[in-house]
Amino acid sequence: MNKAKQFFYRILPGICIACGCRSHRTIDLCRACEQDLPWLINACPRCGLPLQATDEPCLQCASRALPFEQTIAAFSYAFPVDCLIQQFKNRQDLASGRVLARLLGQHIMRVNPGFLSDNDRHQGQTLLVPAPLHPKKQRRRGFNQSRQVASILAEIFKIKLDDKHLIRTRFTADQKLLSVAARKKNVTHAFTMRRAFNGERIILVDDVVTTGATVVEMANCLLRGGANSVAVAALARTPPARFSENATSTDDLPL
């Protein structure tokens, strides 16, 4: 944080986005509330679902091919992170988005410092690509929440942000209203490339990974469009209990 921002926070202390108290920090989150957040400490390195303490992929990921090589999410999609993300997306609470994005950056540095390595940065071979919204939805919302997160990660890691290549061309139903199987069908062929990549490594940035259907579709599109590899960074990963009640067969199981 630059000196101007540090001075600003000394004059007007941050207000915690969770409890409303002064944070007494250069971030709008007090230490007590930060500690109480549902941090996702042990997770499958491929799909990001919670695991016991292990660095190995979950049983599902060990037996299947995915178009992305890694997923890092800072939080389980549970209270109060779920409420903060909804406020960010649906009420334009950009303060909550900024805090969560900074915490995601800190989480990446803590759990996998090589996720965005110095070598990648200096060679310019890694790009941050936010999950695109359909123009109709972006006009309705007023902004793209994934781009807001990606821009803060770009500032933290000094990585170039690219929001021009991957676009969403098909307006789809809201994923949260659908079963797991319907989610997969809903996003099929929903994305395309405006122009090709040239072998770059892509960090695909999304707000929440739920069943993984959307990130799979986007990652496949990026690979077809010339990306060398794809990894996923997200604010939160939905635990299986939040969507398993919609599964009607083994085909409905999430990533």
C-alpha positions in Angstrom: 0.0 0.0 0.0 1.4 3.4 -0.9 2.1 6.2 1.5 -1.0 8.2 0.5 -3.3 5.3 1.4 -1.5 4.6 4.7 -2.0 8.3 5.6 -5.7 8.1 4.7 -6.2 5.1 7.0 -4.5 6.8 9.9 -6.8 9.8 9.5 -10.0 7.7 8.8 -9.5 4.2 10.2 -11.0 1.3 8.2 -14.4 0.0 9.0 -14.8 -3.7 9.2 -17.1 -5.1 6.4 -18.2 -7.9 8.7 -18.9 -6.3 12.1 -19.0 -2.6 11.4 -16.3 -1.7 14.0 -13.1 0.2 13.3 -10.6 -2.3 11.9 -7.5 -0.3 13.1 -5.8 -1.7 10.0 -5.1 -0.7 6.4 -7.9 -3.0 5.3 -11.6 -2.8 6.0 -11.7 -6.0 8.1 -10.8 -6.4 11.8 -8.4 -9.2 12.9 -11.1 -11.0 14.8 -13.5 -11.2 11.9 -10.6 -12.2 9.5 -9.8 -15.1 11.8 -13.4 -16.2 11.9 -13.8 -16.4 8.1 -14.3 -19.9 6.6 -10.8 -20.1 5.2 -10.2 -23.0 2.9 -6.9 -24.4 4.2 -6.9 -28.0 3.0 -8.3 -28.5 -0.5 -7.8 -30.6 -3.6 -5.1 -28.9 -5.7 -7.0 -29.7 -8.9 -10.7 -28.9 -8.2 -10.4 -26.9 -4.9 -12.9 -29.0 -2.9 -12.2 -29.4 0.8 -10.0 -32.3 1.8 -8.3 -33.6 4.9 -4.7 -32.4 5.3 -3.1 -33.6 2.1 -1.4 -32.3 -1.0 -2.7 -35.1 -3.2 -5.7 -34.7 -5.5 -9.1 -36.0 -4.4 -10.2 -39.4 -5.6 -12.4 -37.9 -8.4 -9.6 -35.7 -9.7 -7.1 -38.6 -9.6 -9.2 -40.6 -12.1 -10.3 -37.9 -14.5 -8.8 -35.3 -16.9 -9.7 -31.6 -16.3 -8.9 -28.7 -18.6 -7.3 -26.7 -15.8 -4.3 -27.8 -13.9 -5.0 -26.2 -10.5 -7.7 -24.4 -8.5 -7.0 -22.0 -5.5 -9.9 -20.6 -3.6 -9.5 -18.6 -0.4 -12.7 -19.5 1.3 -15.5 -22.1 1.6 -18.7 -20.5 0.4 -20.2 -20.2 3.8 -21.3 -17.5 6.2 -20.3 -14.7 6.2 -18.3 -14.9 3.0 -21.4 -16.0 1.0 -23.2 -12.9 2.2 -20.3 -10.6 1.5 -20.0 -12.0 -2.0 -23.7 -11.5 -2.7 -23.4 -7.9 -1.4 -20.5 -7.4 -3.7 -22.2 -8.8 -6.8 -25.8 -7.7 -6.3 -25.5 -4.5 -4.3 -22.3 -3.1 -5.8 -20.6 -3.3 -2.4 -17.1 -2.8 -3.9 -15.5 -2.4 -0.5 -16.4 -6.1 0.3 -15.0 -7.1 -3.1 -11.7 -5.3 -2.6 -11.2 -6.9 0.9 -12.0 -10.4 -0.4 -9.7 -10.0 -3.4 -6.8 -8.8 -1.2 -7.4 -11.8 1.1 -7.4 -14.1 -1.9 -4.0 -12.6 -2.9 -2.6 -13.2 0.6 -4.0 -16.7 0.6 -2.3 -17.5 -2.7 1.0 -16.2 -1.4 0.6 -18.3 1.8 -0.5 -21.6 0.3 1.3 -21.6 -3.0 3.8 -18.8 -3.6 4.8 -20.3 -6.9 1.2 -20.0 -8.3 2.3 -16.8 -9.9 6.1 -17.1 -10.0 8.6 -14.3 -10.6 9.8 -16.2 -13.7 6.2 -16.1 -15.1 5.9 -12.4 -14.4 9.3 -11.4 -15.9 8.7 -13.4 -19.1 5.2 -12.0 -19.5 3.8 -15.5 -20.1 1.1 -15.5 -17.4 -2.1 -13.5 -17.9 -5.0 -13.0 -15.5 -8.3 -13.5 -17.4 -11.6 -12.7 -15.5 -14.6 -14.8 -16.1 -16.7 -12.7 -18.6 -20.3 -11.7 -18.2 -22.7 -11.5 -21.0 -23.1 -7.8 -22.0 -26.8 -7.9 -21.0 -25.9 -9.1 -17.5 -23.0 -6.7 -17.2 -25.2 -3.7 -18.1 -27.8 -4.9 -15.5 -25.2 -5.3 -12.8 -23.1 -2.3 -13.7 -19.7 -4.1 -13.5 -18.0 -7.5 -13.7 -17.2 -8.7 -10.3 -14.6 -11.2 -11.5 -12.8 -8.3 -13.3 -12.8 -6.3 -10.1 -11.1 -9.2 -8.3 -8.6 -9.8 -11.2 -7.6 -6.2 -11.2 -6.6 -6.3 -7.6 -4.7 -9.6 -8.1 -2.9 -7.9 -11.1 -1.9 -5.1 -8.8 -0.6 -7.4 -6.1 1.3 -9.8 -8.3 2.3 -7.3 -11.1 0.6 -9.6 -13.7 -1.1 -8.3 -16.8 -4.9 -8.5 -16.9 -6.5 -9.5 -20.2 -10.3 -9.1 -20.4 -10.4 -8.8 -24.2 -9.8 -12.3 -25.5 -12.4 -14.5 -23.7 -16.0 -13.3 -24.1 -19.4 -14.7 -23.2 -21.7 -14.8 -26.3 -24.7 -16.6 -25.0 -27.1 -15.3 -22.3 -27.9 -18.1 -19.9 -30.1 -18.8 -17.0 -28.8 -18.1 -13.5 -26.7 -21.2 -12.5 -27.8 -21.1 -8.9 -31.3 -22.0 -10.0 -30.2 -25.2 -11.8 -29.3 -28.8 -10.9 -25.7 -29.9 -11.4 -26.5 -31.6 -14.7 -28.5 -28.6 -16.0 -25.6 -26.3 -15.1 -23.3 -28.2 -17.5 -25.8 -28.0 -20.3 -26.5 -24.3 -19.5 -23.0 -23.1 -20.1 -22.1 -25.4 -23.1 -20.8 -23.2 -26.0 -21.5 -20.0 -23.9 -18.0 -18.7 -24.4 -15.8 -17.9 -27.4 -12.5 -16.2 -28.2 -12.4 -12.8 -29.8 -8.8 -13.4 -30.8 -6.3 -16.2 -30.2 -3.7 -16.5 -27.4 -0.1 -17.4 -28.2 0.8 -20.1 -25.7 0.3 -18.0 -22.5 -0.4 -19.5 -19.1 -3.8 -18.3 -18.0 -5.0 -17.7 -14.5 -8.8 -17.7 -14.8 -10.4 -15.6 -12.1 -13.9 -16.1 -10.9 -15.8 -15.1 -7.8 -17.3 -18.5 -6.8 -16.7 -22.0 -8.1 -19.7 -24.2 -7.4 -20.0 -27.3 -9.5 -17.1 -26.3 -11.7 -19.2 -26.5 -14.9 -18.5 -22.9 -15.9 -14.8 -23.0 -15.3 -14.5 -26.2 -17.3 -16.3 -24.6 -20.2 -14.1 -21.5 -20.0 -10.9 -23.4 -19.6 -11.7 -25.6 -22.7 -12.4 -22.5 -24.7 -9.1 -20.9 -23.6 -7.1 -24.0 -24.5 -8.8 -24.2 -27.9 -8.0 -20.5 -28.3 -4.2 -21.0 -28.0 -3.5 -20.9 -24.2 -0.7 -23.2 -23.1 -2.4 -24.0 -19.7 -5.1 -22.8 -17.4 -5.3 -22.5 -13.6 -8.3 -21.1 -11.6 -8.3 -18.6 -8.8 -11.6 -17.8 -7.0 -12.7 -16.1 -3.9 -14.7 -19.1 -2.7 -15.5 -22.8 -3.4 -18.9 -24.1 -2.7 -18.8 -27.1 -0.4 -20.6 -30.2 -1.7 -23.3 -30.0 1.0 -24.6 -26.7 -0.6 -25.5 -28.3 -3.9 -25.6 -32.1 -3.5 -29.3 -32.1 -2.8 -29.9 -31.3 -6.5 -27.9 -34.3 -7.7 -30.1 -37.0 -9.1 -27.4 -39.4 -10.5 -23.7 -39.9 -10.5 -23.6 -37.7 -13.6 -24.8 -34.9 -11.4 -21.8 -35.1 -9.1 -19.7 -31.8 -9.1 -16.1 -31.4 -10.0 
